[in-house]
Amino acid sequence: MTCRPKGWDDWRWQMANRIRTPQQLANTFPRLAGGPDLTSVAAKYPMAITPYYASLMRRADSSDPIFQMCVPRVQELTDPPFLMADPLEECHDMPVPGMVHRYPDRALVIATTMCSTYCRHCTRKRIAGTRETSITKRRLEQIANYLTEHPQISDVIVSGGDPLTMSTEHVEMVLSRLRQVPSVQIIRIGTRVPVVLPMRITDELCQMLRKYHPIWINTHFNHPQELTPESIAACNRLSDAGVPLGNQSVLLRGVNDSPQIIEKLCRALVRNRIRPYYLYQCDLVRGVEHFRTPVSRGMEIMEYLRGRLSGLAIPTFVVDAPHGGGKIPVLPTYVVSQSPTHTVLRNYEGMLIAYPEPQQRFDGACRTPQEESAPGVWELAAGQYSRIQPEKTIRHARRQPCCTSDESVGDF
């Protein structure tokens, strides 16, 4: 797909020329001809791939992360019994059709069921693309009335589908009506358009978004291969329009379940003014079992990132709990032990530090802890020592003999 036809840079052309059927897929990638019959998969879970996103594939097989995220696979039809169509029970938290109210101060509006590209790991596979429809004025009015009657809701997420696949006029209709609700302070848009359809981020769209600030956008890069000159330029246009950008990745087996891949992705995101926001454990959605990783894999990745990346570049690893339980952060254990007077903490190097509690917690006089490495954790918790120091760390190997006291600051 090296020859770009006329209209390539027009997002409407991209939408009109999406790959929608297994036959179109085989025509675009001839090496797929004679492979598994994907008709039944695409019939159950619709397929759509923009020509732009398809052009990012380096190989038309499961070794390519782009291929895995957008091309149907027969594994989608095999589900363990614990997978559900709606594991987050959004339908049960929907007081108005098309609006989810789970957290006290937030609501999510499903503005459309259409995406430019249907991700095979989508948490809303039950509705995405089954009918490509967008919110009506009547439905939007019902949602606005609910928000007015519940002023505790100050943060509204416009989601889908992908709301930026709608026309600029339709997006503005939604934003304008939400802005008329006095209690709505922040509007967030969840979109994968900068990743799969970057030409949609036009100057016209950015100028319209400026009118409804504060607007935040969370996009959805999963792999460094998705960060192209086109996608970066699209994100720059949004940032230059005053729109803060966050990123929500999903941990996907065989795609990005590697500490080094996530590190590379996070570094590239921050370099392009995109804050890594969440790293999601793949939801318990039917059709995604082949993507799921153990929770321990996410914790391993978080362990790897801490100390290698600044806090600005580290996302929060979360499990979006079944039964509408919401996002639960999952982190490695950094609190090793506690006593009334000390908490023993572990850093990324494996160093253990005795952190003293406020002085009133001590029964008697505070003692100065011994500086050498403690023989055990109990001695740290008792306040007898201040640390257990690993024998060899890169940080300590870097230290110079002159930097052994506070007097060294006089050299600056």
Secondary structure, DSSP 8 states (H G I E B T S, - for coil): --S--TTTT-HHHHHHT-B-SHHHHHHHSGGGTTS---HHHHHHS---B-HHHHTT-SSSSTTSHHHHHHS--GGGG---TT-BSSTT-GGGG-SBTTEE--STTEEEEE-BS--SS--TT-TTTTTTTTS--B--HHHHHHHHHHHHH-TT--EEEEESS-GGGS-HHHHHHHHHHHHTSTT--EEEEE--HHHH-GGG--HHHHHHHHTT-SEEEEE---SGGG--HHHHHHHHHHHHTT--EEEEEE--TTTT-SHHHHHHHHHHHHHTTEEEEEEE----BTT-GGG---HHHHHHHHHHHBTTB-GGG--EEEEEEGGGTEEEE-----EEEE-SSEEEEE-TTS-EEEEE--GGG-SS-----B-S--SSHHHHHTTSBSEE--S--HHHHH--TT-SSGGGGGG-
